[in-house]
Amino acid sequence: MTLDATSTRRRLDRALDCLDVTFRGMTARSDETQCDCHWGSEEELALLKVAEVELTPDLLHRTWSAPDWNDHGAVLRRILPQFARALVSGLAEPMFGMEEVGHTFARGHWQQWPGSQRAAVWESLHAWWGHSLTETDPAVPVYEVLALCAEASATLGPWLSTWEALDHPVADRHLAEAAAHWEYDLLGDQLPWDTRENADVLRTELAAWLVRHAPARLRTRNVPAELLHQIRLIGVTGPARWEDPHWPNHRY
């Protein structure tokens, strides 16, 4: 599969426009509540019950990051058009990692929404993912977008399959950056992001994919030999891993 940043940007723009149309007029429930001591004021809460009023960046952040809405799905639908544009612009700024945003999507149970809503969310995630892979300097690092998409969809396979099928030098550069970011955790048999469930399953899938897919692509991109050895060692188990002469002497 051959794509470029221009075509993937067009797809992303269409997906964001579709979110605008699909979720136009959505509001939080009229009886939704929130703590005025820790979350915000009654006046701010009232804004969520009015459609299409732009939220300040601070209020948007407090809204998506709050884990205790009575109807999380309704709140997510209310903010989704503005939230998605903030995400792809790198303005969401979670405290720890973009997987926190994925957890917000998961709490909204978006995969149980009506078909057109579900399709709009799915397409926006895929469009953002494809654009991130082909963009030279994405607003959010590719490995962070992957964590978000995996947590939002409760699956890793489709995102890795897209990356694997994409024949693009920029995607390969992102692969090298991701491998360098992941190697410490994967060599310690840990998933490189915080997940709500199935950490071992996701970690095993990611490690196997990286070991199988990355070396052949990265050898042609002149990455450091040290990184290739680290990827190789991710596929080695037991004492053979840390007794290997190329073990990086990580301490856990």
N, C-alpha and C positions, 0 to 999 in steps of 0.2 A: 504494500500500500504506500503510495507516494502522495504526500500532502504538502502544502506550504502555509506559512503564517497568514497570508492574505485570505486564502479560502477558509481556513479554520476560524479566522476572525469574523468572516461573514456568517459562518454557521453560528458562532457564539452570539453575534448581534441578533440574529433571527430568533435564537432560543430565548434571549433576554426579553425581546419584544413579545414573544409568546407568553412568557410569564406575566408581563404587564397586562395582556389581554385576558389570560386565563384567570388571574386572581384579582382582577379589577372589582372593586366593590366589596371585597372581603373585610370583615372586622372580627375582633375578638368578641366573645360572648358578652351580652349585656350585663350578666351577673359575674363576670370574671373579677377576681380579686387579686391583690398583691400587697405585700407588706410595705406600708408607707414609711417605716423606720429604716429599712435596709434597701428596698428596691427603688422607691421614688414616690412622688406625690399623687394624690387623687386626680389632679389636673393632668398629669402625664398618663396615668392609667386611662383616663377618659379619651385621650387621643387614639388609643388602640381600638376604641369602640366606634371610631369614625373612619370611614373609608378614605383612602388615598390622601391622607394628610402626611406630608413629609415629616419624618422624625429627625431630630438632631442626631449626630453621630453617637453622642453619649447615650441618649435614650435608646437608640437602635441597639447599641451594644448591651445595655442592661436588659433589654427585652429578649434578645436571642440567647443570651447566656444564662438567664434565670431558669433553673431546673424545675420549678415548682408551680407552674401554671395549672389551673384546674383543667383547662382544655388546651393542651400545648399545640395540638394540630391547628386549632382556630387561630391562635396567636401567630403561629408560623405562616399560615396562609395570609394573614393580614400584612406581615412585614416582608414577605418573600420577594416581591419585585424589587424593592429598595435594597433588601439584604443581599440578593444575588449580585446586583451591580456593585455593591460595596465589596463583596467577596472577590470578584474578579479584578477589582482595582487594587486589591491588597489593603483595604481599609478596615477589615474586620478586627484584626489585632487581638486574637485570643491570648489569654494569659500564659498558657503552656504550649499548645500546639494546635494545628488546624483540625486534629481529630476531635477537639471540643465542638467544632462546628458540625462535624459529622454526627456527634452524639445528639446535637440539637435536632437535626433532621430525623434521626432515629426515634427520638422521643415524640416527634410529631406524627409517627406512623404513616408517613406519606405514601408508602407502598400500598396502603389500604384505602387511599382516597379514590374518588371517582376517576374513571379512566382518563379523561382529558387532563385532569390535574396531575395525575400520576405520570402521564406521558410527558407533560411539560417539564416536570422536575427531572425526570430521567434524561430527557434530551438536553436540558441545561447543564447537567453534570457531565454528560458525555461531550458536549460541545466545549465546555471549559477545559476538560481533560485533554481533548485533541489540540486545542489551541495552546495550552501550556506546554505540550510536548514539542510543538513546532516554533514556539516563540523564543527568540534568542535570550531575552532577559525578562522572563515572566514576573508579574507582580508578586506571585506566591511561588516559592520553589516547588518543583515538580514532586519531590518526595512528600511535601506537605499536602499538596492537592491529592495525591494518592491516598494518604492516610484519611483525609476527609471523605473521599469517595468510598473507600472501603468501609468506613464506619457508618456512613449514611445509608449504604446499600446492603450492609451485612454480607458483602462478598468481595473477593479480591480478583477472581479470575477474569472477568470482563475487562478490567482496567489493565491488567498485565497483558492480556491478549492484544489489546489495541496497541500497546507499546511495542510488543514483540513484532507485530505486523507492519509497523511504521518504519519504512526505509528512509531515514532522514538524518543527516549529520548532527543537527541540533538535538534530536531525540537521543542520539548516542552520547552527546556531551552531557545531557541531563542524566543519562544512565550512569555515567562515570561519577557524576556528583552525588547521585543517590547512593551508589555502592559505597563511596567513601563515607557518606553520612551514616549508612546502615551497618558497616562492617563491625564496629565495636559491639553493638547489641547482638547482632546475629552470631558472632563468634562466642558470645556468652549465652547463646541459646535463648535470647530474649527478642520479642517483637520490638521494633524501633519506635513504636508509639503506644500510647495507652489505649486499650480497647475495652469495651464493655463486656465482651464475652469471646470465647473461642480463641484466646491468644495463642495457644499452642498450634491450633489448626492453621491460623493465619501465618504464624511465624514459619511453620514447616513449608507451607505453600510458597511464601515469598523467598525463603532460602533456596528451595529446590529450583524455582524459576530463575533466580539470579545465577546460580551455579551452572544451570543448563544453558541459559540464553546469553549471558553477558560476555563471557570470555571471547568468543569468536568476534563479536562486534567491537569490543573495546581494543582488541589487539591491533585492529586497523586504524585506531584513533590515537595511537601513541600514548596511551595512558601509562603511568608508572608501573614498572614490573611488580613493585611492592603491592599495589592494589590488586593486580591479577592473582598474586599468591594469596592474598587475604580472601578473595572470592573463592579460590580453590579450596582453602582450608575450611570455609563454611560448609563445604560438602564432605568434610572428613569428620569422623566421630571419635570420641574417646581419647585415650592418651596420644594416639597418632596425631591429633590436632596440635596439642601444645608441645609435643616433642619434635614437631617438624622444625627444621632449621630456619624456616621463614615465619615461624610463629612471632607475632609482633610484640610479645611480652606485655600484653594487656593484663591488668589486675582487676579482679572483680570482687 
